Amino acid sequence: MRQIKIIVEKHPDGYVAYPLGLKGIVVGQGDTYEEALSDVKSAIHFHIETFGREVLEVEPLILEAFVAETGVEI
C-alpha cells in the first residue's frame, strides 16, 4: 500500500480529482467528492497496471500539498 496525495476540485457541474507525484496524466471525476475520489483511485490503479510501477518513481517525493489564494493585479 502506498499513500498518494490527491487534489479534489469542486466545480459547478461536479468534482475533478487528480493525484500528485505520478508520471503521466491521471484524472477522475464524479457528481460527488466521494465519486471523484473513487474514480481517481480506480484510474491510478489502471495507470500503474498499464505502465508499471515506474510511474511511481518521481523525485523529489511530495511531502505536503497546500492550496493558497492570492490577488493578482491585472
C-alpha positions in Angstrom: 0.0 0.0 0.0 1.3 3.4 -0.9 -0.2 6.7 0.1 -0.7 9.2 -2.8 -1.8 12.8 -2.4 -5.0 13.6 -4.3 -6.2 17.0 -5.3 -10.1 17.3 -5.5 -11.6 20.3 -7.1 -15.3 21.3 -6.8 -16.8 22.7 -10.0 -20.3 23.9 -10.7 -21.0 20.6 -12.6 -19.2 18.2 -10.3 -15.8 17.2 -8.9 -12.5 16.5 -10.5 -9.7 14.7 -8.8 -6.0 14.1 -9.8 -3.0 12.6 -8.0 0.3 14.4 -7.3 3.6 12.7 -7.9 2.8 10.2 -10.7 4.4 10.2 -14.1 1.7 10.7 -16.7 -1.8 12.1 -16.6 -4.5 10.6 -14.3 -7.9 12.2 -13.7 -11.1 11.1 -12.1 -14.5 12.8 -11.9 -17.9 12.5 -10.3 -21.0 14.2 -9.2 -19.8 14.0 -5.6 -16.5 14.2 -3.7 -16.7 10.5 -2.9 -17.4 9.5 -6.6 -14.5 11.6 -7.8 -12.1 10.1 -5.2 -13.3 6.6 -6.1 -12.9 7.2 -9.8 -9.4 8.6 -9.5 -8.3 5.7 -7.3 -9.5 3.3 -10.0 -7.7 5.4 -12.6 -4.5 5.3 -10.6 -4.7 1.5 -10.3 -5.3 1.2 -14.1 -2.4 3.6 -14.8 0.0 1.5 -12.7 -1.2 -1.8 -14.2 -0.8 -0.3 -17.7 2.5 1.5 -17.4 4.2 -0.3 -14.5 5.4 0.8 -11.1 7.9 3.1 -12.8 5.1 5.8 -12.8 5.6 6.0 -9.0 9.3 6.7 -9.3 9.0 10.5 -9.2 11.7 12.6 -7.4 11.5 14.6 -5.2 8.7 13.0 -3.2 5.8 15.3 -2.3 5.8 15.6 1.5 2.8 18.0 1.8 0.5 19.9 -0.5 -1.1 23.2 0.1 -3.8 25.3 -1.6 -3.3 29.1 -1.4 -5.1 32.0 -2.9 -3.8 35.5 -3.7 -4.9 38.5 -5.5 -3.0 39.5 -8.7 -3.1 42.9 -10.3 -4.3 42.7 -13.9 
